Amino acid sequence: MKLTSSRNKNKLRRDWNRGFGFCLCIVAIGIAGCAPSQPDLRALDRRIDVGRFMGDWFVVAFIPIDFPLFSEANAHDAVESYRLNDQGEIDISYSFRDGGFDAEPTVLTQRGWIEDPERPAEWKVQIMWPFESAYLIAWVDEQYDRAIVGVPSRSNVWLLSREAHLTETEFDSLLSRVSDMGYERTEIQRVPHRLGR
């Protein structure tokens, strides 16, 4: 019984540390955005159907958050999930296996909301009060099968797909699109997936 309790305490401590580390990373990203070397990334300027954007997305590539207290740089099977709740906010769950397919899943839960209904591609995301970050849907295709999400400073970007495994042609098309937004292709890191096979 004591062993189980100790394990639970260690898991809670580990999860809290990851969550707090993630919050500090969000603050650092915000600070990095204060002195951009190029204009801020902008959200998609056309209206999106938020309901169609909900659901599960495989993170197929990214410029990851990579800090000592929190890193997704070695993520495997990364999945971002969105659900509209009864309050009109967005429940966000981000899960991945750190370092390999056999690692225990890391799961981060966040709260998202749209401040301006006229600009539904611009979200705010919060994992822990009072830390919040801009979350920009920079592009989504007409079928809502592929999307690109970033932050104003362009320090991070996430390439999303409803399918875990893209053909090289499909992946190269996403890379070209994100490159046109001002990102360096060489900084984009592909995320390994065993899910969806």
C-alpha positions as CSV (number, residue, x, y, z in Angstrom):
1,M,0.0,0.0,0.0
2,K,2.8,2.4,0.9
3,L,4.5,1.5,-2.4
4,T,1.4,2.4,-4.4
5,S,1.0,5.7,-2.5
6,S,4.6,6.5,-3.1
7,R,4.2,5.9,-6.8
8,N,1.1,8.1,-7.0
9,K,2.9,10.9,-5.2
10,N,5.9,10.6,-7.5
11,K,3.6,10.7,-10.5
12,L,1.7,13.7,-9.2
13,R,5.0,15.5,-8.5
14,R,6.3,14.6,-12.0
15,D,3.1,15.8,-13.6
16,W,3.1,19.0,-11.6
17,N,6.7,19.7,-12.5
18,R,6.0,19.1,-16.2
19,G,3.0,21.4,-16.0
20,F,4.9,24.1,-14.2
21,G,7.8,23.7,-16.6
22,F,5.4,24.1,-19.5
23,C,4.0,27.3,-18.0
24,L,7.5,28.8,-17.7
25,C,8.1,27.8,-21.4
26,I,4.9,29.6,-22.4
27,V,6.1,32.7,-20.6
28,A,9.5,32.4,-22.3
29,I,7.8,32.1,-25.7
30,G,5.8,35.3,-24.9
31,I,8.9,37.2,-24.0
32,A,10.7,36.0,-27.2
33,G,7.7,37.4,-29.1
34,C,8.4,40.9,-27.7
35,A,11.4,41.6,-29.9
36,P,10.7,39.9,-33.2
37,S,13.2,39.9,-36.0
38,Q,10.3,39.9,-38.5
39,P,6.6,40.7,-38.4
40,D,4.6,38.6,-36.0
41,L,2.9,35.5,-37.4
42,R,-0.7,36.2,-38.1
43,A,-3.7,33.9,-37.8
44,L,-5.7,32.9,-40.8
45,D,-7.6,35.9,-42.1
46,R,-10.7,34.0,-43.2
47,R,-13.3,32.7,-40.9
48,I,-13.0,29.1,-39.8
49,D,-15.6,26.6,-38.6
50,V,-14.5,26.1,-35.1
51,G,-16.7,23.0,-34.7
52,R,-15.0,21.3,-37.7
53,F,-11.6,22.1,-36.2
54,M,-12.5,20.1,-33.0
55,G,-11.4,16.5,-32.5
56,D,-8.0,14.7,-32.7
57,W,-5.0,15.9,-34.7
58,F,-1.8,14.1,-35.1
59,V,1.2,16.4,-34.7
60,V,3.3,15.2,-37.7
61,A,6.0,17.8,-37.4
62,F,7.0,20.9,-35.3
63,I,9.5,23.3,-34.1
64,P,9.2,22.0,-30.6
65,I,9.1,23.7,-27.2
66,D,12.5,22.6,-25.8
67,F,13.5,24.0,-22.4
68,P,15.2,22.3,-19.4
69,L,11.9,22.0,-17.4
70,F,9.7,20.9,-20.3
71,S,10.6,19.6,-23.7
72,E,8.6,17.9,-26.5
73,A,11.6,17.6,-28.7
74,N,11.7,13.8,-28.5
75,A,8.0,13.3,-28.7
76,H,6.6,10.2,-30.3
77,D,2.9,9.6,-31.1
78,A,2.0,13.2,-30.4
79,V,-1.7,14.0,-30.5
80,E,-3.5,17.3,-29.9
81,S,-7.2,17.0,-29.1
82,Y,-9.8,19.8,-29.0
83,R,-13.3,19.7,-27.5
84,L,-15.9,22.5,-27.1
85,N,-17.3,22.5,-23.6
86,D,-20.6,23.7,-22.3
87,Q,-19.1,27.1,-21.4
88,G,-18.1,27.7,-25.0
89,E,-14.4,27.2,-24.2
90,I,-12.1,24.7,-25.7
91,D,-10.7,21.8,-23.7
92,I,-7.3,20.9,-25.0
93,S,-5.4,17.7,-24.4
94,Y,-1.8,17.2,-25.7
95,S,-0.3,13.7,-25.3
96,F,3.0,12.2,-26.4
97,R,5.5,9.6,-25.5
98,D,8.8,11.2,-24.5
99,G,11.8,9.5,-26.1
100,G,10.3,6.5,-27.7
101,F,7.2,4.5,-28.4
102,D,7.4,2.5,-25.2
103,A,7.6,5.5,-22.9
104,E,4.7,6.3,-20.6
105,P,2.4,8.9,-22.1
106,T,2.8,12.5,-21.1
107,V,-0.6,14.3,-21.1
108,L,-1.0,18.1,-20.7
109,T,-4.5,19.5,-20.3
110,Q,-5.1,23.1,-21.3
111,R,-8.0,25.6,-21.5
112,G,-8.5,27.5,-24.7
113,W,-10.9,30.3,-25.7
114,I,-11.6,32.7,-28.5
115,E,-11.5,36.4,-27.4
116,D,-13.0,37.9,-30.5
117,P,-15.8,35.9,-32.2
118,E,-14.9,37.8,-35.5
119,R,-11.4,36.2,-35.4
120,P,-12.0,32.5,-34.6
121,A,-8.5,31.5,-35.7
122,E,-7.0,33.5,-32.9
123,W,-7.1,31.6,-29.6
124,K,-5.7,32.1,-26.1
125,V,-4.5,29.0,-24.3
126,Q,-3.8,28.5,-20.6
127,I,-2.5,25.5,-18.8
128,M,-2.2,27.1,-15.4
129,W,-3.4,30.5,-14.1
130,P,-2.1,33.1,-14.7
131,F,0.0,31.9,-17.6
132,E,-1.5,32.2,-21.1
133,S,-0.3,32.3,-24.7
134,A,-1.5,33.2,-28.1
135,Y,-2.4,30.2,-30.2
136,L,-2.8,31.0,-33.9
137,I,-4.4,28.8,-36.5
138,A,-2.2,30.0,-39.4
139,W,-3.7,27.7,-42.0
140,V,-6.3,24.9,-42.4
141,D,-7.3,23.2,-45.6
142,E,-10.9,23.2,-46.9
143,Q,-11.5,19.6,-45.7
144,Y,-10.1,20.3,-42.2
145,D,-7.6,17.5,-42.7
146,R,-4.4,19.5,-42.4
147,A,-3.5,22.5,-40.3
148,I,-0.6,24.7,-39.2
149,V,-0.6,26.3,-35.7
150,G,2.0,28.7,-34.4
151,V,2.8,31.5,-32.0
152,P,3.3,35.2,-32.9
153,S,7.1,35.1,-32.5
154,R,7.5,32.0,-34.8
155,S,9.6,30.3,-32.1
156,N,7.4,27.3,-32.4
157,V,5.0,25.7,-34.9
158,W,3.0,22.6,-35.1
159,L,2.0,20.8,-38.4
160,L,-1.3,18.9,-37.8
161,S,-3.0,16.1,-39.7
162,R,-6.0,13.9,-39.1
163,E,-3.8,11.1,-40.3
164,A,-0.6,10.1,-38.6
165,H,1.2,9.1,-41.7
166,L,1.5,11.4,-44.7
167,T,3.0,10.6,-48.1
168,E,6.3,12.4,-48.9
169,T,4.4,14.6,-51.4
170,E,1.8,15.5,-48.8
171,F,4.5,16.3,-46.2
172,D,6.5,18.3,-48.6
173,S,3.4,20.4,-49.4
174,L,3.0,21.2,-45.7
175,L,6.7,22.1,-45.4
176,S,6.4,24.4,-48.4
177,R,3.4,26.1,-46.9
178,V,5.0,26.6,-43.5
179,S,8.2,27.9,-45.2
180,D,6.1,30.5,-47.0
181,M,5.0,31.7,-43.6
182,G,8.6,32.6,-42.7
183,Y,9.8,29.4,-41.0
184,E,13.1,27.7,-41.8
185,R,12.5,24.3,-43.3
186,T,15.6,23.0,-41.7
187,E,14.2,23.7,-38.2
188,I,11.1,21.6,-38.8
189,Q,11.3,18.3,-37.0
190,R,9.2,15.3,-38.1
191,V,7.4,13.5,-35.3
192,P,7.6,9.6,-35.3
193,H,4.2,7.9,-35.1
194,R,3.3,4.3,-34.5
195,L,-0.4,5.3,-34.0
196,G,-2.7,5.2,-37.0
197,R,-1.1,2.3,-38.7
